[in-house]
Amino acid sequence: MTSYLRQKFQSFQIGSSLSSDSEHVKEEEAPHSENRDEIEGSKIGIMRAVVQAQDPSAKDLDDLMIRRFLRARDLDVEKASNMLLKYLKWRKDFVPNGFISPDEIPNDLAHNKLFMQGYDKTGRPIVVVFAARHKPGNVEEFKRFVTFTLDKICARMPSEHEKFTSIADLQGWGYANSDIRGYLAALSILQDCYPERLGKLFIVHAPYIFMTAWKMVYPFIDKNTKKKIIFVEHKKLQSTLLQDIDESQLPDVFGGELKLVPIQDC
């Protein structure tokens, strides 16, 4: 990525690598104050009662899930409760069998565009996406693919972790790969149905023409997600990734030691 292009991206980006690292330290490493824990604990109880009164299936939700929705709405119980209720309805309607079968997403799986292997230095699973392998198609199938992927990631999440790290490789991306409807659908599912699951997103090998799509998608990214996005300069690619990922856990395509594993095989 040229210095000019990097400046253009940063004009839309909220936070730099340094600020994202600071957020990461505050969120994952620094212990929450007792006061915050007490406030969250109290609000989780209130939120559980509110949601369960309208949807009895909420009784099966654990506190961590409720907390993710609560944090996604800045501890506003009313907003978080409405968000969670919408999720529960969406889940029943969109995933009636409780899971998405590979048979439901044959075209997107055939693109061979998404992989998961290894863990970053905090223990988060690593997800790799090759954007140039994506071909716009049936949006409903793509939404099922996104849901299938996020369910797979969450199932592989170590018990003490709630988030994942992603690397989006845009090398070779062109207008034939541009899929604004698909991007917005995926963003909506990630933010509205799997809140507080994304820990950090590295965007690498971004071409200048990606700016067109980025300008259209950026306004729909919420403020919490924006802080987690890092555009990586090509000449600093490996050194930047190695700050968060040990070489033994870094995918071989980025100079590490791990082979890529397709998401459906994870």
URGI-V490708 format. One record per residue. SS is DSSP state (H for helix, E for strand, L for the rest). OMEGA is omega as a letter, one per 40 degrees, with the letter a starting at -180 (999 if undefined). Layout:
ss->SS omega->OMEGA
ss->SS omega->OMEGA
//
This chain:
ss->L omega->i
ss->L omega->a
ss->H omega->i
ss->H omega->a
ss->H omega->i
ss->H omega->i
ss->H omega->i
ss->H omega->i
ss->H omega->a
ss->H omega->i
ss->H omega->i
ss->H omega->a
ss->L omega->i
ss->L omega->i
ss->L omega->i
ss->L omega->i
ss->H omega->a
ss->H omega->a
ss->H omega->i
ss->H omega->i
ss->H omega->i
ss->H omega->i
ss->H omega->a
ss->H omega->a
ss->H omega->a
ss->H omega->a
ss->H omega->a
ss->H omega->a
ss->H omega->a
ss->L omega->a
ss->L omega->i
ss->L omega->i
ss->L omega->i
ss->H omega->a
ss->H omega->i
ss->H omega->i
ss->H omega->a
ss->H omega->i
ss->H omega->i
ss->H omega->a
ss->H omega->i
ss->H omega->a
ss->H omega->i
ss->H omega->i
ss->H omega->i
ss->H omega->a
ss->H omega->i
ss->H omega->a
ss->H omega->a
ss->H omega->a
ss->H omega->a
ss->H omega->i
ss->H omega->a
ss->H omega->i
ss->L omega->a
ss->H omega->a
ss->H omega->a
ss->H omega->i
ss->H omega->a
ss->H omega->a
ss->L omega->i
ss->L omega->a
ss->H omega->a
ss->H omega->i
ss->H omega->i
ss->H omega->i
ss->H omega->i
ss->H omega->i
ss->H omega->i
ss->H omega->i
ss->H omega->i
ss->H omega->i
ss->L omega->i
ss->L omega->i
ss->L omega->i
ss->L omega->a
ss->H omega->a
ss->H omega->a
ss->H omega->a
ss->H omega->i
ss->H omega->i
ss->H omega->i
ss->H omega->a
ss->H omega->i
ss->H omega->i
ss->H omega->i
ss->H omega->a
ss->H omega->i
ss->H omega->i
ss->H omega->a
ss->H omega->i
ss->H omega->a
ss->H omega->a
ss->H omega->a
ss->L omega->a
ss->L omega->i
ss->L omega->a
ss->L omega->i
ss->L omega->i
ss->L omega->i
ss->L omega->i
ss->H omega->i
ss->H omega->a
ss->H omega->a
ss->L omega->a
ss->H omega->a
ss->H omega->a
ss->H omega->i
ss->H omega->a
ss->H omega->i
ss->L omega->i
ss->L omega->a
ss->L omega->a
ss->E omega->a
ss->E omega->i
ss->E omega->i
ss->E omega->i
ss->E omega->a
ss->E omega->i
ss->L omega->a
ss->L omega->i
ss->L omega->i
ss->L omega->i
ss->L omega->i
ss->E omega->a
ss->E omega->i
ss->E omega->a
ss->E omega->i
ss->E omega->i
ss->E omega->a
ss->H omega->a
ss->H omega->i
ss->H omega->i
ss->L omega->i
ss->L omega->i
ss->L omega->a
ss->L omega->i
ss->L omega->a
ss->H omega->a
ss->H omega->i
ss->H omega->i
ss->H omega->i
ss->H omega->i
ss->H omega->i
ss->H omega->i
ss->H omega->i
ss->H omega->i
ss->H omega->a
ss->H omega->a
ss->H omega->i
ss->H omega->i
ss->H omega->a
ss->H omega->a
ss->H omega->i
ss->H omega->a
ss->L omega->a
ss->L omega->i
ss->L omega->a
ss->L omega->a
ss->L omega->a
ss->L omega->i
ss->L omega->a
ss->L omega->i
ss->E omega->i
ss->E omega->a
ss->E omega->i
ss->E omega->i
ss->E omega->a
ss->E omega->a
ss->L omega->a
ss->L omega->a
ss->L omega->a
ss->L omega->i
ss->L omega->a
ss->H omega->i
ss->H omega->i
ss->H omega->a
ss->L omega->a
ss->L omega->a
ss->H omega->i
ss->H omega->i
ss->H omega->i
ss->H omega->a
ss->H omega->i
ss->H omega->i
ss->H omega->i
ss->H omega->i
ss->H omega->i
ss->H omega->a
ss->H omega->a
ss->H omega->a
ss->H omega->a
ss->H omega->i
ss->L omega->a
ss->L omega->i
ss->L omega->i
ss->L omega->i
ss->E omega->i
ss->E omega->a
ss->E omega->i
ss->E omega->i
ss->E omega->i
ss->E omega->a
ss->E omega->i
ss->L omega->a
ss->L omega->i
ss->L omega->a
ss->L omega->a
ss->L omega->i
ss->H omega->i
ss->H omega->a
ss->H omega->i
ss->H omega->a
ss->H omega->i
ss->H omega->a
ss->H omega->a
ss->H omega->a
ss->H omega->a
ss->L omega->a
ss->L omega->i
ss->L omega->a
ss->L omega->a
ss->H omega->i
ss->H omega->i
ss->H omega->a
ss->H omega->a
ss->L omega->a
ss->L omega->a
ss->E omega->a
ss->E omega->i
ss->E omega->a
ss->L omega->i
ss->L omega->a
ss->H omega->a
ss->H omega->i
ss->H omega->a
ss->H omega->a
ss->H omega->a
ss->H omega->i
ss->H omega->a
ss->H omega->a
ss->H omega->i
ss->H omega->a
ss->H omega->a
ss->L omega->i
ss->L omega->a
ss->L omega->a
ss->L omega->a
ss->L omega->a
ss->L omega->i
ss->E omega->a
ss->H omega->i
ss->H omega->i
ss->H omega->i
ss->L omega->i
ss->L omega->a
ss->L omega->a
ss->E omega->i
ss->L omega->i
ss->L omega->i
ss->L omega->i
ss->E omega->a
ss->H omega->a
ss->H omega->i
ss->H omega->a
ss->L omega->999
//
